[in-house]
Amino acid sequence: MDDFRPLPSRELHADFLEKVVQLLFKTVVFTTRQDKVILWRSPEDLEKQFDFEVRQNGESQEKLLQLLKDTVKYSVKTGHPYFINQLFSGLDPYGLAAQWLTDALNASVYTYEVAPVFTLMEQHIINEVCKMIGPQWSDGIFCPGGSFANGCALNLARFHRYPEIKKKGNKSAPPLAIFASDECHYSIFKFSALLGLGEDNVVTLKANDVGQIIPEDLERKISECIEEGMVPLMVIATMGTTVRGAFDPVNEISVICRKYNMWLHIDAAWGGGLLFSPKYRSKLNGIENADSIVINPHKLLAVPQQCSMLLVKDKKILHECHSRGAEYLFQKDKYYDATYDVGDRYLQCGRKCDVFKFWFMWKAKGAGGFASHIDVLMDLAAYFESQVSLRPEFALVSERQYMNVCFWFLPRYLRSRPNIADYHAQLQKVAPQIKAVMVNHGSVMLNYQPLKSLPNFFRFVSQNSSLTTRDVDFILDHIVEIGNSLFK
Ligand SMILES: Cc1ncc(COP(=O)(O)O)c(C=O)c1O
C-alpha cells in the first residue's frame, strides 16, 4: 500500500476517518446501561482472538477498520456508568471534543511559538485554580499524572532545602526523612526510590480509624528521626486518600511543618476538585498552608485522562529547580518575549496539551457546572452509604468522609458473627469471587482491595454524575444476587 506519508489526503483518508468517527459514535461514545462494560477474555484467549501481530506490509483500510472495531470490542468502556473501578470514569462530551482537537493539532507545549494558544491558556487556568486556593498562590505546571506530580514535589522540597543538590547530587545533603501516612499513594515510595531518597526513608505514620494522620504521632516520629541524625525534609498530607477518601488534618500538620522547617506537600489528586464546590470547599480548609499541591482534574472533575496539576507557592522554584536552558528550544535572541516559553520550568521536553480539555469543559459548564457535578456525586455517595448501612448483607469498613464508600458483602454464614474462627480469611475470598462473576457478565466493574489488616472489601467511588439512586440499587442488588448464589 502506497500510503506511508504522515499527511492526510482527502482522496485517501476522508472516507476512512469519517468511518472511524461513525464507529466511535456507534460503539464507544453513546454507550447505554444495556451495553456491557467489558467483554472479558482471558489473556490467553485474547491472544488468540485479536490480531496483535505487526507485519512487513501494511493492512488495507477495511482491515484497519476491523482492527479498530475489535479494539473497541475487547476494551473496557470506562465511560459506562457501571465502570466504578478507578478514580476516573465517565466520558465528558466536551472533554472528548477537546481531546480530539488537541490530538488533531498534535501540539507540544514548551515554547510559545509552537503552542501560542495553549501556552496562554495554561497560565490562565493555573492562575484561576491558584486563586481558588488562596492569595499567596500563583504558579504551577501540568503533569502527566498525579504520581509524576508527587515525584516533582519531592524533588522541589529537596531542592528548596539543599539547592546545590541539583549540581552535586545526593552526596551534598544529609540523610533525609519524608513523612506520610500508611494510606498515602504508593507513588511517594516509587519516586523516593527514583530520586535516591530511598523508600525506607519514607516514614509511614499509622493512620487513625478513618485513615487520617495523627499529628502527635507525626511530631513524635519527627523527633525520633532527628535523634537518629536524619533531617526531616517534608510531610506529605493527603486530601482524599485513594482507598478510603480520608482527609489529613492539614492545619495541625502545617504548624508542625513550620516548627521543624519542613516542606508541606498536599496530595489532593483525588480531593482537590472540591475547590469547585461551594458546598464542600470547606473539606479543603487549610490547603493554602501547603508549599505544593497536586490536583488531578482527571479524577473528580471527570476531565479525560490525563490532566494533573502541580501548584507551588514559591514563584521561582519551578524554574530554578528544573531549568537547563537548552538553546535549540529556548534561544536567547527570540523574536518575541521569551518569558512565555514555559518549557524550561518542566522536567519533560515534549509535552501533551492537557490544559485544553479542562479549559474547554470549564467554558462549557462554568465553575457552577463542576459544582453541580460534585454535589450530585456527594449525594450519590451518601445514598450508597445509607443503603449499605441499612441492608443486612453489607457492612461499612469505616465511616465515609468523601465519595469513597468502602464496604463488605457478608455471606449469610458470616453475618453478625465476627468472632468465628477464620472470619478474616473467609471474608478475604468474598469480594474477588463476586468481582470475577461481575466481570465475566460484563455488567459492573467495581474495585476491591485489602487495606492493612482489613480483608478484601469493595470501594464504590464514581466520578460519573449521570449515575442515579436507581443505579446504586441495581449495583447493590447485583452484588447480593451474585453473593447469595456463590456463598450459600
Ligand atoms: C491520592 C492519590 N494521589 C496520586 C494518585 C496518582 O495519580 P495518577 O494516577 O494520575 O498518577 C492517585 C491515583 O489514584 C491518588 O489516589
The ligand as a Tripos MOL2 file, in Angstrom:
@<TRIPOS>MOLECULE
LIG
   16    16     1     0     0
SMALL
NO_CHARGES

@<TRIPOS>ATOM
      1 C1         -4.2760   10.2670   46.3420 C.3       1 LIG1
      2 C2         -3.6770    9.9570   45.0140 C.ar      1 LIG1
      3 N1         -2.5330   10.5460   44.6600 N.ar      1 LIG1
      4 C3         -1.9580   10.2970   43.4830 C.ar      1 LIG1
      5 C4         -2.5120    9.4170   42.6020 C.ar      1 LIG1
      6 C5         -1.8330    9.1290   41.3020 C.3       1 LIG1
      7 O1         -2.4640    9.7710   40.2590 O.3       1 LIG1
      8 P1         -2.2080    9.3020   38.7430 P.3       1 LIG1
      9 O2         -2.9980    8.0450   38.5530 O.co2     1 LIG1
     10 O3         -2.7200   10.4380   37.9380 O.co2     1 LIG1
     11 O4         -0.7400    9.0810   38.5890 O.co2     1 LIG1
     12 C6         -3.6980    8.7540   42.9260 C.ar      1 LIG1
     13 C7         -4.3060    7.7990   41.9960 C.2       1 LIG1
     14 O5         -5.3060    7.1960   42.2320 O.2       1 LIG1
     15 C8         -4.3070    9.0380   44.1700 C.ar      1 LIG1
     16 O6         -5.4300    8.4430   44.5480 O.3       1 LIG1
@<TRIPOS>BOND
     1     1     2 1
     2     2     3 ar
     3     2    15 ar
     4     3     4 ar
     5     4     5 ar
     6     5     6 1
     7     5    12 ar
     8     6     7 1
     9     7     8 1
    10     8     9 2
    11     8    10 1
    12     8    11 1
    13    12    13 1
    14    12    15 ar
    15    13    14 2
    16    15    16 1
@<TRIPOS>SUBSTRUCTURE
     1 LIG1         1 GROUP 0 **** ****
